[in-house]
Amino acid sequence: MAKYNFLKFITILLAMIAVYFYFFKEKFSEYNLKKSISACVVGQQRTSESFNMEESKKYCEEVVRKKKENK
């Protein structure tokens, strides 16, 4: 009986850890994407003579999302 309870406990624990990592990945994936886009916009601002915030943001979103999909 103790072995059954131990296996049940381990199974529940592993399921909880898997669910936690699933949500953790989803939450911070979007955060990392936003940070990458912001860094790209700052780079565009520093290297461009005529800087347009909206155009740079759209360009950076396309580039970063395309790189993310290729991984």
N, CA, C and O atoms as a GROMACS GRO file, in nm:
protein
  284
    1MET      N    1   0.082  -0.120   0.000
    1MET     CA    2   0.000   0.000   0.000
    1MET      C    3   0.086   0.126   0.000
    1MET      O    4   0.052   0.224  -0.066
    2ALA      N    5   0.197   0.125   0.073
    2ALA     CA    6   0.284   0.242   0.080
    2ALA      C    7   0.349   0.268  -0.056
    2ALA      O    8   0.368   0.383  -0.095
    3LYS      N    9   0.384   0.160  -0.127
    3LYS     CA   10   0.445   0.176  -0.258
    3LYS      C   11   0.346   0.242  -0.355
    3LYS      O   12   0.385   0.326  -0.435
    4TYR      N   13   0.220   0.206  -0.348
    4TYR     CA   14   0.116   0.264  -0.434
    4TYR      C   15   0.101   0.413  -0.405
    4TYR      O   16   0.091   0.494  -0.497
    5ASN      N   17   0.098   0.450  -0.276
    5ASN     CA   18   0.085   0.591  -0.238
    5ASN      C   19   0.206   0.670  -0.285
    5ASN      O   20   0.193   0.785  -0.329
    6PHE      N   21   0.325   0.611  -0.275
    6PHE     CA   22   0.448   0.679  -0.317
    6PHE      C   23   0.445   0.704  -0.468
    6PHE      O   24   0.478   0.813  -0.513
    7LEU      N   25   0.406   0.604  -0.546
    7LEU     CA   26   0.398   0.620  -0.692
    7LEU      C   27   0.292   0.724  -0.730
    7LEU      O   28   0.313   0.802  -0.823
    8LYS      N   29   0.182   0.724  -0.661
    8LYS     CA   30   0.077   0.822  -0.685
    8LYS      C   31   0.128   0.964  -0.657
    8LYS      O   32   0.102   1.056  -0.733
    9PHE      N   33   0.199   0.979  -0.546
    9PHE     CA   34   0.256   1.108  -0.509
    9PHE      C   35   0.357   1.156  -0.614
    9PHE      O   36   0.354   1.272  -0.653
   10ILE      N   37   0.444   1.069  -0.659
   10ILE     CA   38   0.545   1.104  -0.760
   10ILE      C   39   0.476   1.143  -0.892
   10ILE      O   40   0.519   1.239  -0.957
   11THR      N   41   0.373   1.072  -0.931
   11THR     CA   42   0.302   1.101  -1.055
   11THR      C   43   0.236   1.239  -1.047
   11THR      O   44   0.245   1.318  -1.142
   12ILE      N   45   0.171   1.268  -0.937
   12ILE     CA   46   0.107   1.398  -0.919
   12ILE      C   47   0.212   1.509  -0.917
   12ILE      O   48   0.192   1.615  -0.977
   13LEU      N   49   0.322   1.486  -0.850
   13LEU     CA   50   0.430   1.585  -0.844
   13LEU      C   51   0.487   1.614  -0.982
   13LEU      O   52   0.509   1.730  -1.017
   14LEU      N   53   0.512   1.511  -1.060
   14LEU     CA   54   0.564   1.530  -1.196
   14LEU      C   55   0.464   1.603  -1.285
   14LEU      O   56   0.503   1.686  -1.367
   15ALA      N   57   0.337   1.572  -1.269
   15ALA     CA   58   0.234   1.641  -1.347
   15ALA      C   59   0.229   1.790  -1.310
   15ALA      O   60   0.214   1.875  -1.398
   16MET      N   61   0.241   1.821  -1.184
   16MET     CA   62   0.240   1.960  -1.141
   16MET      C   63   0.362   2.035  -1.195
   16MET      O   64   0.350   2.150  -1.237
   17ILE      N   65   0.476   1.972  -1.194
   17ILE     CA   66   0.599   2.034  -1.246
   17ILE      C   67   0.586   2.058  -1.396
   17ILE      O   68   0.626   2.164  -1.446
   18ALA      N   69   0.530   1.962  -1.468
   18ALA     CA   70   0.512   1.978  -1.613
   18ALA      C   71   0.418   2.094  -1.645
   18ALA      O   72   0.446   2.173  -1.736
   19VAL      N   73   0.309   2.105  -1.573
   19VAL     CA   74   0.214   2.215  -1.593
   19VAL      C   75   0.280   2.348  -1.560
   19VAL      O   76   0.261   2.446  -1.632
   20TYR      N   77   0.355   2.352  -1.452
   20TYR     CA   78   0.425   2.476  -1.413
   20TYR      C   79   0.520   2.521  -1.523
   20TYR      O   80   0.520   2.639  -1.559
   21PHE      N   81   0.601   2.431  -1.578
   21PHE     CA   82   0.695   2.468  -1.682
   21PHE      C   83   0.624   2.508  -1.812
   21PHE      O   84   0.674   2.594  -1.885
   22TYR      N   85   0.511   2.449  -1.840
   22TYR     CA   86   0.435   2.487  -1.959
   22TYR      C   87   0.391   2.633  -1.949
   22TYR      O   88   0.410   2.711  -2.043
   23PHE      N   89   0.332   2.671  -1.837
   23PHE     CA   90   0.287   2.808  -1.820
   23PHE      C   91   0.404   2.905  -1.806
   23PHE      O   92   0.397   3.018  -1.854
   24PHE      N   93   0.510   2.862  -1.743
   24PHE     CA   94   0.630   2.944  -1.727
   24PHE      C   95   0.689   2.978  -1.864
   24PHE      O   96   0.728   3.093  -1.887
   25LYS      N   97   0.694   2.881  -1.952
   25LYS     CA   98   0.747   2.902  -2.087
   25LYS      C   99   0.661   3.000  -2.164
   25LYS      O  100   0.713   3.091  -2.228
   26GLU      N  101   0.530   2.984  -2.158
   26GLU     CA  102   0.439   3.072  -2.230
   26GLU      C  103   0.448   3.216  -2.178
   26GLU      O  104   0.446   3.311  -2.257
   27LYS      N  105   0.457   3.233  -2.049
   27LYS     CA  106   0.460   3.365  -1.990
   27LYS      C  107   0.586   3.441  -2.029
   27LYS      O  108   0.579   3.556  -2.071
   28PHE      N  109   0.701   3.377  -2.016
   28PHE     CA  110   0.826   3.446  -2.041
   28PHE      C  111   0.866   3.448  -2.187
   28PHE      O  112   0.954   3.524  -2.225
   29SER      N  113   0.804   3.367  -2.268
   29SER     CA  114   0.832   3.371  -2.411
   29SER      C  115   0.789   3.505  -2.469
   29SER      O  116   0.863   3.565  -2.547
   30GLU      N  117   0.672   3.551  -2.432
   30GLU     CA  118   0.622   3.680  -2.480
   30GLU      C  119   0.707   3.794  -2.423
   30GLU      O  120   0.733   3.892  -2.493
   31TYR      N  121   0.749   3.782  -2.298
   31TYR     CA  122   0.834   3.884  -2.237
   31TYR      C  123   0.966   3.896  -2.312
   31TYR      O  124   1.012   4.007  -2.341
   32ASN      N  125   1.028   3.784  -2.344
   32ASN     CA  126   1.155   3.784  -2.416
   32ASN      C  127   1.137   3.841  -2.557
   32ASN      O  128   1.226   3.910  -2.607
   33LEU      N  129   1.025   3.812  -2.619
   33LEU     CA  130   0.996   3.865  -2.752
   33LEU      C  131   0.988   4.018  -2.748
   33LEU      O  132   1.044   4.085  -2.835
   34LYS      N  133   0.920   4.071  -2.650
   34LYS     CA  134   0.908   4.217  -2.636
   34LYS      C  135   1.044   4.281  -2.611
   34LYS      O  136   1.074   4.387  -2.666
   35LYS      N  137   1.126   4.218  -2.529
   35LYS     CA  138   1.259   4.272  -2.502
   35LYS      C  139   1.346   4.270  -2.627
   35LYS      O  140   1.422   4.364  -2.651
   36SER      N  141   1.336   4.166  -2.707
   36SER     CA  142   1.413   4.158  -2.831
   36SER      C  143   1.370   4.266  -2.929
   36SER      O  144   1.454   4.327  -2.995
   37ILE      N  145   1.241   4.290  -2.938
   37ILE     CA  146   1.190   4.394  -3.026
   37ILE      C  147   1.238   4.531  -2.979
   37ILE      O  148   1.278   4.614  -3.060
   38SER      N  149   1.234   4.555  -2.849
   38SER     CA  150   1.280   4.682  -2.795
   38SER      C  151   1.428   4.705  -2.824
   38SER      O  152   1.469   4.815  -2.860
   39ALA      N  153   1.507   4.601  -2.808
   39ALA     CA  154   1.650   4.612  -2.836
   39ALA      C  155   1.674   4.641  -2.983
   39ALA      O  156   1.763   4.720  -3.017
   40CYS      N  157   1.598   4.580  -3.070
   40CYS     CA  158   1.610   4.604  -3.213
   40CYS      C  159   1.575   4.749  -3.246
   40CYS      O  160   1.643   4.812  -3.327
   41VAL      N  161   1.469   4.801  -3.185
   41VAL     CA  162   1.428   4.939  -3.210
   41VAL      C  163   1.537   5.036  -3.164
   41VAL      O  164   1.566   5.134  -3.233
   42VAL      N  165   1.598   5.010  -3.050
   42VAL     CA  166   1.706   5.095  -3.001
   42VAL      C  167   1.824   5.091  -3.099
   42VAL      O  168   1.886   5.193  -3.127
   43GLY      N  169   1.855   4.973  -3.149
   43GLY     CA  170   1.961   4.961  -3.248
   43GLY      C  171   1.929   5.037  -3.375
   43GLY      O  172   2.017   5.100  -3.433
   44GLN      N  173   1.806   5.030  -3.419
   44GLN     CA  174   1.762   5.105  -3.537
   44GLN      C  175   1.775   5.256  -3.513
   44GLN      O  176   1.817   5.330  -3.602
   45GLN      N  177   1.741   5.299  -3.393
   45GLN     CA  178   1.747   5.440  -3.360
   45GLN      C  179   1.891   5.491  -3.363
   45GLN      O  180   1.917   5.601  -3.410
   46ARG      N  181   1.982   5.410  -3.314
   46ARG     CA  182   2.122   5.453  -3.307
   46ARG      C  183   2.191   5.451  -3.443
   46ARG      O  184   2.286   5.526  -3.466
   47THR      N  185   2.146   5.366  -3.533
   47THR     CA  186   2.214   5.354  -3.662
   47THR      C  187   2.145   5.429  -3.775
   47THR      O  188   2.203   5.444  -3.883
   48SER      N  189   2.025   5.475  -3.752
   48SER     CA  190   1.949   5.540  -3.859
   48SER      C  191   1.957   5.691  -3.847
   48SER      O  192   1.948   5.747  -3.737
   49GLU      N  193   1.974   5.757  -3.960
   49GLU     CA  194   1.974   5.903  -3.960
   49GLU      C  195   1.833   5.958  -3.952
   49GLU      O  196   1.807   6.055  -3.881
   50SER      N  197   1.741   5.897  -4.024
   50SER     CA  198   1.600   5.939  -4.018
   50SER      C  199   1.522   5.828  -3.949
   50SER      O  200   1.484   5.729  -4.013
   51PHE      N  201   1.498   5.845  -3.820
   51PHE     CA  202   1.436   5.741  -3.737
   51PHE      C  203   1.286   5.764  -3.728
   51PHE      O  204   1.240   5.872  -3.690
   52ASN      N  205   1.210   5.659  -3.762
   52ASN     CA  206   1.065   5.661  -3.747
   52ASN      C  207   1.028   5.545  -3.655
   52ASN      O  208   1.050   5.428  -3.688
   53MET      N  209   0.973   5.579  -3.540
   53MET     CA  210   0.945   5.478  -3.436
   53MET      C  211   0.850   5.369  -3.485
   53MET      O  212   0.877   5.251  -3.462
   54GLU      N  213   0.742   5.405  -3.549
   54GLU     CA  214   0.642   5.307  -3.592
   54GLU      C  215   0.698   5.212  -3.698
   54GLU      O  216   0.676   5.091  -3.691
   55GLU      N  217   0.768   5.267  -3.797
   55GLU     CA  218   0.826   5.183  -3.902
   55GLU      C  219   0.932   5.090  -3.845
   55GLU      O  220   0.940   4.973  -3.883
   56SER      N  221   1.015   5.142  -3.754
   56SER     CA  222   1.119   5.059  -3.693
   56SER      C  223   1.058   4.947  -3.610
   56SER      O  224   1.108   4.834  -3.613
   57LYS      N  225   0.952   4.977  -3.537
   57LYS     CA  226   0.887   4.876  -3.455
   57LYS      C  227   0.827   4.765  -3.541
   57LYS      O  228   0.840   4.647  -3.510
   58LYS      N  229   0.760   4.804  -3.651
   58LYS     CA  230   0.702   4.704  -3.741
   58LYS      C  231   0.812   4.618  -3.803
   58LYS      O  232   0.798   4.496  -3.810
   59TYR      N  233   0.920   4.681  -3.847
   59TYR     CA  234   1.031   4.608  -3.908
   59TYR      C  235   1.091   4.510  -3.806
   59TYR      O  236   1.115   4.394  -3.839
   60CYS      N  237   1.115   4.558  -3.685
   60CYS     CA  238   1.176   4.473  -3.583
   60CYS      C  239   1.085   4.356  -3.544
   60CYS      O  240   1.133   4.245  -3.523
   61GLU      N  241   0.955   4.381  -3.535
   61GLU     CA  242   0.862   4.272  -3.504
   61GLU      C  243   0.868   4.164  -3.611
   61GLU      O  244   0.868   4.045  -3.579
   62GLU      N  245   0.872   4.205  -3.736
   62GLU     CA  246   0.880   4.107  -3.845
   62GLU      C  247   1.009   4.026  -3.837
   62GLU      O  248   1.007   3.904  -3.849
   63VAL      N  249   1.120   4.095  -3.817
   63VAL     CA  250   1.251   4.028  -3.813
   63VAL      C  251   1.259   3.932  -3.695
   63VAL      O  252   1.302   3.818  -3.710
   64VAL      N  253   1.220   3.978  -3.578
   64VAL     CA  254   1.231   3.895  -3.457
   64VAL      C  255   1.138   3.775  -3.464
   64VAL      O  256   1.177   3.664  -3.430
   65ARG      N  257   1.015   3.796  -3.509
   65ARG     CA  258   0.920   3.683  -3.519
   65ARG      C  259   0.966   3.582  -3.624
   65ARG      O  260   0.948   3.462  -3.607
   66LYS      N  261   1.025   3.631  -3.734
   66LYS     CA  262   1.074   3.541  -3.838
   66LYS      C  263   1.190   3.457  -3.784
   66LYS      O  264   1.197   3.337  -3.811
   67LYS      N  265   1.279   3.519  -3.708
   67LYS     CA  266   1.392   3.445  -3.650
   67LYS      C  267   1.342   3.343  -3.547
   67LYS      O  268   1.396   3.233  -3.537
   68LYS      N  269   1.239   3.381  -3.472
   68LYS     CA  270   1.184   3.289  -3.372
   68LYS      C  271   1.121   3.167  -3.439
   68LYS      O  272   1.135   3.055  -3.390
   69GLU      N  273   1.052   3.188  -3.552
   69GLU     CA  274   0.989   3.077  -3.623
   69GLU      C  275   1.091   2.983  -3.685
   69GLU      O  276   1.066   2.863  -3.696
   70ASN      N  277   1.206   3.036  -3.727
   70ASN     CA  278   1.309   2.954  -3.791
   70ASN      C  279   1.385   2.866  -3.693
   70ASN      O  280   1.453   2.772  -3.735
   71LYS      N  281   1.376   2.894  -3.564
   71LYS     CA  282   1.451   2.815  -3.465
   71LYS      C  283   1.391   2.680  -3.445
   71LYS      O  284   1.442   2.601  -3.366
   0.00000   0.00000   0.00000
